[in-house]
Amino acid sequence: MRAVGRALVPAAAMAYHRVRRWGRGLPRTAVVVGGVGLLGMGMWGISRLGGGEPVPYQENGKWGLADASGKPVVPAKYSSISPLQQERAVVEANGAYGLIDADGKEVVPLAYDALNPYKEQYARVRVGDAYTFLDSEGEEFADYYFNALDFSEGLAAVLDNRGWHYISGPEPEDPARPPVLFKEAYSFHDGLARVRLADGFTFVTKAYLKDPSADTKPFGRYEVATDFENGKARVTQQGRSFIIDTDADAVE
């Protein structure tokens, strides 16, 4: 078996069953809080009507898209459907997920076990126990991962056989510059990403990913940490819990 993150995988419509069999052989990994698990989209009702683009509506227990007047644009034939994002909606039927456009055309076949809406040009998908992303054309990235988070601030945290690290898109990894690896890695917020090193949690910048020799200062090591939100994060250090700003200073 080729290592996850290194093997080339064909498009979903052609490779679905083969990837499912391959995915069953992957080692199980813990679900990461806040990002990964079942990626299936929830349901939206006719009450969302009123905008310019079609929105989900329900009829006889199935879901489709309707215009602002309530006239169906896409027949109600899916088990679930998401609002349009980047002119595409996530749809599900018989446990398989794909993407349709505003006219109901399937732009990505219903061939995935889970599919998230596009975030920053890329959509996260799952086939069996393996994760990858779709680009703006609906084409899969070449690499598959044990786990992955949505793109945020231009980067996505992914897990392969080496550990957690960050990718910036579908471009193949430069063998001369292996990624900086972490025990855990989370999405970027306010220019900082929460990660776990051997001696605890800390925060890193994008510059750190290019040159980790700069260390993680001004951030120290924490037993517990949350992601930054509105410039603040809660951390626990030596048993004391407090809030820090993006300069690592304690704030009220």
Buried (B, 14 or more C-beta within 10 A) or exposed (E): EEEBBBBEBEBBEEBBEEBBEBBEEBEEEEEBEEBBEEBBBEEBEEEEBEEEEBBBBBEEEBBBBBBEEEEBBBEBBBBBBBBBBEEBBBBBBEEBBBBBBBEBEBBBBBBBBBBBBBBBEBBBBBBBBBBBBBBEEBEBBBBBBBBBBBBBBEBBBBBBEEBBBBBEBBEEBEEEEEBBBBEBBBBBBBEBBBBBBEEBBBBBBBEBBEEEEEEBEEBBBBEEBBBBEEBEBBBBBEEEEEEBEBEBEEEE
